Amino acid sequence: TVLTPFHAPPDEMASLLTHSAFVPRAARAPLRARGCQSRRGVGGGVRVVRVVAQGTGRFIVGGNWKCNGTRDSVAALLVSLNAGKIVDNVDVVVAPPFLYIDQAMEALNGNFQVAAQNAWVEAALQDPSRQYNSQSGAFTGEISAEMLEDLGIPWVILGHSERRTLLHEDNSTVGKKVAHARVHGLSVIVCVGESLEEREEGHTLDVIFSQLQAVADEIDDKEHSSWGSQVVIAYEPIWAIGTGKVATPDQVQDIHAAIRKWLADNVSDEVSKATRIQYGGSVNEGNCAALAQHSDVDGFLVGGASLDAEKFVQICNSSAVHYKAVGRL
């Protein structure tokens, strides 16, 4: 089936959910029942649900350096980042490897904030208070949220697909990590996304919603939740990370709109509007502008391109494209 998106009038900032690509058959009726408008695509083969949705948060770009760098290469990158001209209307967060976090915090100017790439939680711990503070430090090689709090590191990336797949972190563990990080004052970029197999089998939204539910189960309606302001969602389709393959802008917008609608239905309208949703998956200086034009793309989580200061600054400055496209300049 050829996907033929229905383009709503631009003044409505309409978002599209292309069901045949992303929604299992069993999930289609509940979506329609919530009052969405739908119509058939060309030949009747594609059902499209139109959802008017748009975030209200400030554009945010994260740079995940992963396991890359030496002391000298990191120093050079930090100098180049500081020399870049970044526009005023974007939040920028960079995540060096743990060993270089202090170096980054010392060197970076006020245009940047720093994130850790992970924070430990005792996965088997049961805690009705949802704080998950371990009573023991016997976890060789791990870094705790308490340590990040002690060093004044403001952000942490949690649930990245590489940790889910390589280190077998499940949804429950990621949810606990988010709750624990929030207890200790850390802002969180929580990653969600499907594998190629899950996408081809039509399970994309099932996978993403399960990942989101695990977070909502831990922080929804809790004092420390701060959904919307301190919890950023990064949609990173696993099949697009580091592969050079990128979801089309329309596909990205569809998924982001579905995430925002899920937040409205399962958390609150206020949270849905305030939560920032990033796209990550081979984002670079060549495709960021096209992606940023969509109303529910509130920023990017960038991998390889974040190791090149010139390219990364260009991606950060695509915020201007976003604000112009959605009428917020």
C-alpha positions as CSV (number, residue, x, y, z in Angstrom):
1,T,0.0,0.0,0.0
2,V,1.3,3.4,-0.9
3,L,1.1,5.9,2.0
4,T,-0.8,9.0,1.0
5,P,-0.9,11.5,3.9
6,F,-3.8,13.8,4.2
7,H,-2.4,17.3,4.6
8,A,-4.6,19.4,6.8
9,P,-4.7,23.2,6.5
10,P,-1.5,24.7,7.9
11,D,-3.3,27.1,10.3
12,E,-4.7,24.1,12.1
13,M,-1.3,22.6,12.7
14,A,-2.8,19.2,12.1
15,S,-0.9,16.0,12.9
16,L,-1.5,12.8,11.1
17,L,-1.7,9.2,12.3
18,T,-1.3,6.9,9.4
19,H,-2.9,3.7,10.8
20,S,-1.9,1.2,8.2
21,A,1.7,2.0,8.8
22,F,1.8,2.3,12.6
23,V,-1.3,1.0,14.4
24,P,-2.3,-2.6,14.8
25,R,-5.8,-3.4,13.7
26,A,-7.1,-4.0,17.2
27,A,-6.0,-0.5,18.2
28,R,-7.8,1.4,15.4
29,A,-11.3,1.4,16.7
30,P,-10.4,2.9,20.1
31,L,-8.5,5.7,18.4
32,R,-11.5,6.6,16.2
33,A,-13.8,6.4,19.2
34,R,-12.0,9.2,20.9
35,G,-13.4,11.7,18.4
36,C,-10.7,11.8,15.8
37,Q,-11.6,12.5,12.3
38,S,-10.7,9.9,9.7
39,R,-10.9,9.3,6.0
40,R,-9.7,6.9,3.4
41,G,-6.6,7.5,1.3
42,V,-6.2,6.8,-2.4
43,G,-8.0,3.5,-3.3
44,G,-9.4,3.1,0.2
45,G,-6.2,1.3,1.4
46,V,-5.0,3.8,4.0
47,R,-7.0,5.1,6.9
48,V,-5.7,8.4,8.2
49,V,-6.7,10.0,11.5
50,R,-6.3,13.7,11.9
51,V,-5.3,15.0,15.3
52,V,-4.8,18.7,15.9
53,A,-1.9,18.7,18.2
54,Q,1.1,20.9,18.9
55,G,3.5,21.2,21.8
56,T,4.1,24.5,23.6
57,G,7.6,23.8,24.9
58,R,10.9,25.4,24.0
59,F,12.8,23.6,21.2
60,I,15.4,21.2,22.7
61,V,18.4,19.5,21.1
62,G,20.5,16.9,22.8
63,G,23.9,15.6,21.7
64,N,24.6,12.0,22.8
65,W,28.4,11.5,22.5
66,K,28.0,7.8,23.5
67,C,31.3,6.0,24.1
68,N,33.4,8.4,22.0
69,G,36.3,10.7,22.7
70,T,39.6,11.2,24.4
71,R,40.6,14.0,26.7
72,D,42.2,15.9,23.8
73,S,39.4,15.4,21.3
74,V,36.8,16.3,23.9
75,A,38.7,19.5,24.7
76,A,38.8,20.4,21.0
77,L,35.1,19.7,20.6
78,L,34.2,21.9,23.6
79,V,36.2,24.8,22.2
80,S,34.4,24.5,18.9
81,L,31.0,24.3,20.5
82,N,31.7,27.4,22.5
83,A,32.7,29.2,19.3
84,G,29.5,28.3,17.6
85,K,26.7,30.9,17.3
86,I,23.6,29.3,18.7
87,V,20.2,31.1,18.5
88,D,18.5,32.2,21.7
89,N,15.3,30.1,21.4
90,V,16.7,26.6,21.9
91,D,17.8,24.5,24.9
92,V,21.0,22.5,24.2
93,V,22.1,19.5,26.2
94,V,25.2,17.5,25.6
95,A,25.9,14.1,27.1
96,P,29.7,13.2,27.2
97,P,30.9,9.9,28.5
98,F,31.0,9.9,32.3
99,L,34.8,10.4,32.5
100,Y,34.5,13.7,30.6
101,I,31.4,15.2,32.2
102,D,33.4,17.3,34.6
103,Q,35.6,18.5,31.8
104,A,32.5,19.5,29.8
105,M,30.9,21.3,32.7
106,E,34.0,23.3,33.4
107,A,34.5,24.3,29.8
108,L,31.1,24.9,28.2
109,N,29.5,28.3,28.1
110,G,26.0,29.2,29.1
111,N,24.5,28.0,25.8
112,F,24.9,24.4,26.9
113,Q,23.7,22.1,29.7
114,V,25.3,18.7,30.4
115,A,23.6,15.3,30.7
116,A,24.8,11.9,31.9
117,Q,24.1,9.0,29.6
118,N,22.6,6.8,32.3
119,A,21.9,6.5,36.0
120,W,21.7,3.3,38.0
121,V,18.7,1.9,39.8
122,E,18.2,-1.4,41.6
123,A,15.9,-3.0,39.1
124,A,14.5,-5.6,41.5
125,L,13.8,-3.0,44.3
126,Q,10.1,-2.6,45.2
127,D,9.2,0.8,46.6
128,P,5.6,2.0,47.0
129,S,7.0,5.6,47.3
130,R,8.5,5.3,43.8
131,Q,11.8,6.7,45.0
132,Y,13.9,3.6,44.6
133,N,16.8,4.7,46.8
134,S,19.1,1.7,47.3
135,Q,20.3,1.0,50.8
136,S,23.6,-0.4,49.5
137,G,26.4,0.8,47.3
138,A,27.5,-2.7,46.3
139,F,26.9,-2.1,42.5
140,T,30.4,-2.1,41.0
141,G,30.8,0.1,37.9
142,E,27.5,1.9,38.3
143,I,26.7,5.7,38.6
144,S,23.8,6.7,40.8
145,A,21.4,9.6,40.5
146,E,22.5,10.7,43.9
147,M,26.1,11.1,42.5
148,L,24.8,13.1,39.5
149,E,22.8,15.3,41.9
150,D,25.9,15.8,44.1
151,L,27.9,17.0,41.1
152,G,25.1,19.3,39.9
153,I,24.6,17.5,36.6
154,P,21.1,18.7,35.5
155,W,20.1,16.1,32.9
156,V,20.3,12.3,32.3
157,I,19.4,10.2,29.2
158,L,17.5,7.1,30.2
159,G,16.1,4.1,28.2
160,H,18.3,4.5,25.2
161,S,17.7,1.6,22.8
162,E,21.4,0.6,23.0
163,R,20.9,0.0,26.7
164,R,17.6,-1.7,26.2
165,T,19.0,-4.1,23.6
166,L,22.7,-4.5,24.6
167,L,22.1,-4.4,28.4
168,H,18.6,-5.8,28.4
169,E,17.0,-3.0,30.3
170,D,13.2,-3.6,30.2
171,N,10.4,-1.1,30.4
172,S,9.9,-1.5,34.1
173,T,13.6,-0.7,34.8
174,V,13.5,2.4,32.7
175,G,10.3,3.6,34.5
176,K,12.0,3.1,37.8
177,K,15.1,4.9,36.6
178,V,13.0,7.9,35.5
179,A,11.2,8.1,38.9
180,H,14.5,7.8,40.8
181,A,16.2,10.5,38.7
182,R,13.3,12.8,39.2
183,V,13.4,12.3,43.0
184,H,16.9,13.6,42.9
185,G,16.1,16.6,40.8
186,L,17.4,15.4,37.4
187,S,15.7,16.4,34.2
188,V,15.2,13.3,32.0
189,I,15.4,12.6,28.3
190,V,13.6,9.2,28.1
191,C,14.0,7.3,24.8
192,V,11.3,5.2,23.2
193,G,11.2,3.5,19.8
194,E,10.6,0.3,17.9
195,S,12.8,-2.2,16.0
196,L,12.5,-2.7,12.3
197,E,10.8,-6.1,12.9
198,E,8.2,-4.4,15.2
199,R,7.6,-1.7,12.7
200,E,7.1,-4.1,9.8
201,E,4.7,-6.1,11.9
202,G,2.6,-3.0,12.6
203,H,3.4,-2.9,16.3
204,T,5.1,0.5,16.4
205,L,2.6,2.2,18.6
206,D,2.0,-0.8,20.8
207,V,5.7,-0.8,21.6
208,I,6.0,2.9,22.2
209,F,2.8,3.1,24.3
210,S,4.1,0.2,26.5
211,Q,7.4,2.1,27.0
212,L,5.5,5.3,27.9
213,Q,3.1,3.4,30.2
214,A,6.0,2.1,32.3
215,V,7.2,5.7,32.9
216,A,3.6,6.9,33.6
217,D,3.1,4.1,36.1
218,E,6.1,5.4,38.1
219,I,5.7,9.1,38.0
220,D,2.1,9.9,37.1
221,D,0.4,12.0,39.8
222,K,3.5,11.9,42.1
223,E,5.0,15.0,43.6
224,H,8.2,14.4,41.8
225,S,6.8,13.8,38.4
226,S,7.2,17.2,36.6
227,W,5.8,15.6,33.5
228,G,6.0,18.2,30.7
229,S,8.7,20.4,32.1
230,Q,11.4,18.0,33.2
231,V,10.6,14.8,31.3
232,V,11.5,15.0,27.6
233,I,10.5,12.1,25.3
234,A,12.9,11.1,22.5
235,Y,11.4,9.0,19.7
236,E,14.3,7.0,18.3
237,P,13.3,4.2,15.9
238,I,16.0,1.6,16.5
239,W,16.2,0.8,12.8
240,A,17.3,4.4,12.1
241,I,20.0,4.9,14.8
242,G,23.4,5.0,13.3
243,T,22.3,3.3,10.1
244,G,21.9,6.4,7.9
245,K,18.2,5.5,7.5
246,V,15.9,8.2,8.6
247,A,12.1,8.1,8.9
248,T,10.4,10.6,6.6
249,P,9.3,13.8,8.1
250,D,5.7,12.8,7.8
251,Q,6.3,9.5,9.5
252,V,8.1,11.3,12.4
253,Q,5.3,13.7,12.7
254,D,2.7,10.9,12.8
255,I,4.5,9.1,15.6
256,H,5.0,12.3,17.6
257,A,1.4,13.2,17.2
258,A,0.4,9.8,18.4
259,I,2.7,10.2,21.5
260,R,1.2,13.5,22.3
261,K,-2.3,12.1,22.0
262,W,-1.4,9.2,24.3
263,L,-0.2,11.7,26.9
264,A,-3.5,13.6,26.6
265,D,-5.5,10.4,27.0
266,N,-3.4,8.8,29.7
267,V,-1.8,11.6,31.7
268,S,-3.5,15.0,31.0
269,D,-4.0,17.6,28.3
270,E,-1.7,20.0,30.1
271,V,1.1,17.5,30.1
272,S,0.4,16.6,26.5
273,K,0.9,20.2,25.4
274,A,3.9,20.9,27.7
275,T,5.9,17.7,27.0
276,R,8.7,18.1,24.4
277,I,9.1,15.3,22.0
278,Q,12.5,14.9,20.2
279,Y,13.3,12.8,17.2
280,G,16.5,10.8,17.1
281,G,17.6,8.5,14.3
282,S,20.5,9.6,12.1
283,V,19.6,13.3,12.4
284,N,22.1,15.5,10.7
285,E,22.6,19.0,9.3
286,G,21.1,17.9,6.0
287,N,17.7,16.6,7.2
288,C,17.1,18.6,10.4
289,A,15.3,21.5,8.7
290,A,12.7,19.3,6.9
291,L,12.1,17.5,10.2
292,A,11.9,20.7,12.3
293,Q,9.0,22.1,10.1
294,H,6.5,19.7,11.8
295,S,4.5,20.9,14.7
296,D,5.1,18.0,17.0
297,V,8.8,17.8,16.5
298,D,10.1,19.7,19.4
299,G,13.7,19.0,18.9
300,F,16.3,16.3,18.3
301,L,18.5,13.8,20.1
302,V,21.6,13.6,17.9
303,G,24.2,10.9,17.9
304,G,27.2,11.0,15.5
305,A,26.6,14.5,14.2
306,S,26.9,15.9,17.7
307,L,30.6,15.0,17.6
308,D,31.1,17.7,14.9
309,A,30.5,21.1,16.4
310,E,29.7,22.9,13.2
311,K,27.1,20.3,12.2
312,F,25.7,20.2,15.7
313,V,25.3,24.0,15.9
314,Q,23.5,23.9,12.6
315,I,21.1,21.3,13.9
316,C,20.5,23.4,17.1
317,N,19.7,26.4,15.0
318,S,17.0,24.5,13.1
319,S,14.8,25.7,15.9
320,A,14.2,28.8,13.9
321,V,12.7,26.8,11.1
322,H,10.4,25.1,13.6
323,Y,9.2,28.3,15.2
324,K,8.5,29.8,11.8
325,A,6.7,26.8,10.5
326,V,4.4,26.6,13.5
327,G,3.8,30.3,13.7
328,R,5.6,30.9,17.0
329,L,8.2,33.5,15.8
